[in-house]
Amino acid sequence: MKRLSKRIYYGFTAALLLAVLLCTYLPVNTAKRHSAICRVKAQLYYVVNAEHNDSICLAFTDSPQPQVVIDAQQTTDSTDLSGVFVSHAGHVVTTDSLFRHLPDTLPTNHLQRLLVTTDSLLQKQMNKHRRMLAQITDYAKRHSVIDDGYNEVMACGDSLRRQMQRNERLLQVIHRMQQLKQSPTAVLKARLTVTPSGSRHAVEARKVMRKDGMLVLQTHDEQLPDGASRFSVYRLGTYHFKARLLAFNDFGKRTATDSAHVIDTRLAPAFPAAEGGAWVNSSGQLCGLHSGYGRISSWRVAQCMAEVHRWPLWWWVNAKALWRKWQTNAPQKQGAAHVARKKTANTQLCARFFSADSTLYEGSVCPLSVMSKAHSRKQPQRHGYGKLVCADGTVYDGLWQSDTLTYGTRTDSLGVYCGQFNASLQAHGTGRMYYSNGEFYAGTWKANKRSGHGFSLSAKRAVYCGVWGNDRFRGEQLIFTSDRIYGIDISRYQHEINGHRRPVYPIHWNKLRIRHLGADRRVQGKVDYPVSFVYIKSTEGRTYLNKYYAADLRQARRRGIPVGTYHFFSLTSSGALQARHFLRKSSVLPTDLPPVLDIEPTERQIKRFGEANMFREVRAWLRIVEKQCGKRPVLYISQQFFLDHLKNAPDLVRNYEFWIARYGQYMPYVRLLHWQLTPYGRVEGIRGDVDVNVFNGTPEQFRQYIASHGKRKE
């Protein structure tokens, strides 16, 4: 009897030992191994809570300054790594590299410095945006939806306003936090998801425990996702003979692959997403976790999981979760999930390599260029999402196709470009450029230069919206319609054609209609516009007087046409003498338009007289005439004169309005009141060519301008 009992005892022990050995060494098929791997995606941020339900989120990115937002959903930076399903209750184990360098709470002094720095940066950004919006508002007053680029400029303005509203809310919260007697605290939070290998369906997860270099997570529904399997974790660990690394071989984010792969251990450190991958022995059992350049043993993994649940309870948790899943999941649902997972799987591969020109690429590559022997390439073909880092620090980041970056971003010392590229990595096509000096451009490019239609926005100057060429703004191509305000300027040459004193042609003031705007004009409808204002030349230098001036002025006033008087400036006499001559011979009533100083010296004359001396005499004329007439004069100049010389007279740019002459199809790109668009206009009632001008504004703005200038300035 005793001998029988011993046999039963030894037999039971042997059977139990055999069962354990079978469980440990029984091979796990390849499909189950891969489906037990998952991608862990984490968005880490600090939540700063204060009184009155005030809170902000700080997300630390690659930049020195953290991203500061009101809502945690607005954080954009994330980290990818591999993980391992270890229970039917949805437990995942990976490394704690996500949290390794981040404390659970930020030190108070560090938080205070961040708040002060963020406050200062937001204030500067708000001031810049206000100036930009002022430029957009001024643009909107003078343009309408028929103008090219109008909608794009208005959309940019709407985006700036939304950004300012967010910044204003953020500043208010930060200011309240800075005024608290007790400093607020910043607590580390994480938004976690897990995605089984071979699937694109992410499942939310929560942090369970962090210990001994490992992080334990669990899905929110406490179940293993559909189509996923799990590795068994044995109390004493498993052997690691002939172990291989099974993980995601990519760089995370947009380079993320759908399925885990067996990775060469020498290449694993190059792939950030391989962190936390599973070391699997020859039997397919979990024998460790990949951590940096080393491995966390299966025994340490077992110790960590024992902290979550003791082994008898751990078995019970697994059994209960397995039973619940079996009850809720129908066989046909599992089959559908399996089919969907097969449909979404792709063959994308990632690589990291240096090119002959010392550029570093890390991202997706064409699988054929890696695996096919028919391709005699020294390096893989860039295809998919990837990042290229050049020796000079320039970074290209985006979508590649057959070794060409088709769309992405370029970051260099000039700023950040986002758009299309050509095969030479030059901005080509449509794109946006955020310059480091605060300027913004959106439009078309050609070989790294702005070319075609686009608009540029800066806090320091007006909106440039129009045609660009060779990286320079050529001007705006207006569409001329009857809704614009047109005017003319006349002199003796409208009476004496080509300077001949005989015959003298009269102006038929009762018939004035603009019939032609010159060549190369974009006209909508028929050119048949009323003359809404007229300027008449009175004097030149200190002696000349237009003998037709008085009669023309009288006729314009009689017919109620807004009229003004202009003087042609000369460098042969002082500005004061010319001003007195102008005032003696001219009539400027309180209801007239402001007087105009016409400045058209040649470059040779300016060089001989001296630019500084010229502007001194110009200022003298302006001061005397303004004081006598009670109206601030307008300066008539060419666009080239403005660009070449007015930069040396910023007080004139700041204090006076400009009437700019620029002949051709492009509108001047300086701040202006009137644009003289052609000297070859045709006006019914006037013989010969006539200078035609357009007011830079709407009819309502012109009425306001006339009302405000139709009185004497006190």
C-alpha angles and dihedrals in degrees: 000000000000090000090054092049091052091050091051091047094048092043093051091047092049092048091050091048090048090051091051091048091048091050090048100044102026104117117249113218120247096248092057092047092055095043090053090064119085138183114242114206118189134185109195124196141151119242114213110200125191139159125307091033090290113159139159133185126229116201116187112218135168090284120086092241116064122235107257118200140157097229123047089218088071094064110109108182118096140171127221129204139150126267139182129232107227104171143033086239090071099260115162126191123199137143123288093236087121091067100024097107099030123085119222089243130022117241111257095238091050091051092049091052091050091051092050093047093047091048091054094046093048092050091053091047092049092051091050092048091049091055091047091050090050089056091048091048090052089049091050091053091058101038140054139199092277091066118095112257095012094122092048092051092048091049089052089052092051090051091051091050092052090048090050091051091053092047091048091054090046093050092051091054093046092049091052090049092051091053095054118112091219116050116242121243128238114216123192115243132178135204105208134188133174125206120192117234110267093025137088096202109110119206123204116244139185134217114258104173144343118207142144095000093312135106123208119203134178131202114249093242090048091232136111108258118253113279094014127116131194141231119239116239111211123208095238097032127240136269119271101207111147090000120180131196117244113190146114110291100205142089098252130240111054094358090060115135123211099231137044119241140197104264131205103246091224090060098041096091089059091064114067091194090060090071109111094022123149124262104213125193127219090275092054094251124139108258101166150330126263111243120176107300093341145051136253107222123238089242090060089047089053091050090051094049090048087062089058094050131351113247101260089047090044090057090048092050090051094047093048093048091047091051092048092050092048090053096048102039118073118208093244091054091054090050091051091051090050092051092048091051091052091051095053096046115109138187097234115147131192131212142176119212145144122241127218090262091058094255117144120220125190121173145061122348135187108270092217092057088056102039107028117090089202089074109081094194124145090212136020120272113254107239127156127010118347148140127238120198116196127208091251092056097259112143125205116194126177149064118339128197121188093341093312124111102229099177133001145089134299121202120193141133091292094057138262124320121194120187145057127345138195128228091275092058091252124141103261128161122011122348149133127244124201104195121209089236091063098261121133130203130183123180143066128337137196122196094336094314130104105253131161125013122349145120133240126204128196136164090229103054146020125288112278105209118163142052123354129193132181090355093304130106110248097183147264121298104219122205106227116220138158089263092074126086115245131189141169138220121213141187136167089298090076087062100033108045112218089354095294111143092210128089104027115208121208125221113241098217094183091060102046112143127147108237105168134029099193128257129323097025125149100226127180110205127341122334102241108128132159120242102249097180139005135201120203126201112238111168144002127202112333101308114031122098126182102235092207093052100094095047094046091047091051093050094049092050091047091057094045096245112151103249138188139181129233136197125210107227120226131196092211095080139030123277092238093056091047091049092053091048090051093049093049095050102034135074116217112175124192088250094052128097116264115280117259131221110211109209114187110146120155121245089249091055092048092050092049095045097036127245094244091050090049093054091046091058092043090055090049091054092047094049095049096045094045092050093050099040099035090227127102107239125236122234118230112202140140121261091244091054089051093051096042103041115011090073085073092053105049092160090065091049090049100045107033139060120235137223105200127201114209119153119203137051098306128084116229113267097217130091104279145167100202133015119212097208102176143005089204101068123136122224125185108237095033124083118226132001121339133195107247121202135187126210112236098234147044127293089257091052090049091053089050090048092052091047093050095046096039091086138060117271110239 
